[in-house]
């Protein structure tokens, strides 16, 4: 039995769209076409905004805020 291969596409299709002067949807379709050309069976796209998936209370965010605050104190 042949394995079913899923290509995971990152958010870099937005950058591709800017470079080629096309819409993100057109860029995503290009990615799908290229994946199909090499035998990929399916494509999964990721799309997110970092501010939407991280908590304002996470340690990394708090450290960044503290650094910004300490820099503003001078």
VENGI-V49439 format. One record per pair of residues at least 24 apart in sequence whose C-alpha atoms are under 10 Angstrom apart, sorted by the first residue. I is the first residue (numbers start at 1). J is the second residue. D is the distance in whole Angstrom. If there is no record, write none. Layout:
BEGIN
i=I j=J d=D
i=I j=J d=D
END
This chain:
BEGIN
i=3 j=41 d=9
i=4 j=39 d=10
i=4 j=40 d=8
i=4 j=41 d=6
i=4 j=42 d=8
i=5 j=39 d=8
i=5 j=40 d=6
i=5 j=41 d=5
i=5 j=42 d=7
i=5 j=43 d=9
i=6 j=35 d=9
i=6 j=39 d=10
i=6 j=40 d=6
i=6 j=41 d=6
i=6 j=42 d=5
i=6 j=43 d=5
i=6 j=44 d=7
i=7 j=31 d=10
i=7 j=32 d=9
i=7 j=35 d=7
i=7 j=36 d=10
i=7 j=40 d=7
i=7 j=41 d=8
i=7 j=42 d=6
i=7 j=43 d=5
i=7 j=44 d=6
i=7 j=45 d=8
i=8 j=35 d=10
i=8 j=42 d=9
i=8 j=43 d=6
i=8 j=44 d=5
i=8 j=45 d=6
i=8 j=46 d=8
i=9 j=35 d=10
i=9 j=43 d=7
i=9 j=44 d=6
i=9 j=45 d=5
i=9 j=46 d=6
i=9 j=47 d=9
i=10 j=44 d=9
i=10 j=45 d=6
i=10 j=46 d=5
i=10 j=47 d=7
i=10 j=48 d=10
i=11 j=45 d=7
i=11 j=46 d=6
i=11 j=47 d=6
i=11 j=48 d=8
i=11 j=49 d=10
i=12 j=46 d=9
i=12 j=47 d=9
i=13 j=45 d=9
i=13 j=46 d=10
i=13 j=47 d=10
i=14 j=47 d=9
END
